[in-house]
Amino acid sequence: MPVPGPAAAHPLPMRDGVAASYLWLPAGQWPDMLTFLAAHFRDVPETTWRERMARGHVVDGDGRPLAPHSAYRRGTRIFYYRELEQAETPIPFQEQILFMDEHLVVVDKPHFLPMTPTGRFLHETLLVRLKKTLGEPALTPIHRLDRETAGVVIFSRRQDSRGAYQSLFQQRAIEKEYEALAPRLDGVQFPFTYRSRMVDGDKFFIMKEEQGAPNSETIIDVIADHAHYTRYRLFPHTGRKHQLRLHLASLGIPILNDAFYPVALPSQPNDYARPLKLLARRICFLDPLSGDWREFSSERSL
């Protein structure tokens, strides 16, 4: 999949918060660039590529504009701006920057806002909003939250220090605490640890559990019981896609307002009055560069 590359390697500048994407041209026989682009990006009409090329928004690695008749050369890297055919619907919730230093930006993400450009979302994503606000093309998320989940998330400002922070997640040296609202679970003693084997589901956007060695683990505790729900404290020791949502659904206590688990509901417009009741409450770690203890907490509530 085409992805934004390092900012210094881009012959196209960041535009309105959107960094250029790039693609290495694969092996194959195409008479010209337009034929390849139309075949490779089937959802983008030829007329759209012609318009982008006419504006100089499709270039090679040296910044030379590519035309529809330009020769196709395997191994060439091309750059282009991702654009949407239809105008985006604004997401009426605002992120909040909790902390910044020379290496990191820590953000309190609202519900409904995607992390990065995908599908029908481009400008209405946390990454593009932050790039636009801060003017930093190299800004990159170190980890991710689901679009439906709110809370604390960390971005890297510098490529030379990014690996040190990413390794904390790879080594599970990060402590993450979530809160969730879900039905009461009876017959167990809290806290307890839930483990399961998670694999891709039958639909590309969900996960499921199967028999086998566990590859996911969550500590589940209770903060308080209320009349119609329980407030849970969750500590994921692994970071599988939708891990907390699937684990609670598998226990028979799906998170309130979850449209994916236990059953994926038909896609519908956002119901802003019914956000998923899941919040990345707190994240803490020993800073690998300064040696300081870092702890960041969301200021949102469920």
Secondary structure, DSSP 8 states (H G I E B T S, - for coil): --EE--GGG-SS--BTTB--EEEE--S---SSHHHHHHHHSTTS-HHHHHHHHHTT-EEETT--B--TT----TT-EEEE----SS---------EEEEE-SSEEEEEE-TT--SS-BTTBSSSSHHHHHHHHHT-TT-EESS---TT-EEEEEEES-HHHHHHHHHHHHTT--EEEEEEEE----S--SSEEEEEEEEE-SSTT-EEEESSS--EEEEEEEEEE-SS-EEEEEEESS--TTHHHHHHHHTT---TT-SSSSS--------TTS--SEEEEEEEEE-TTT--EEEEE-----
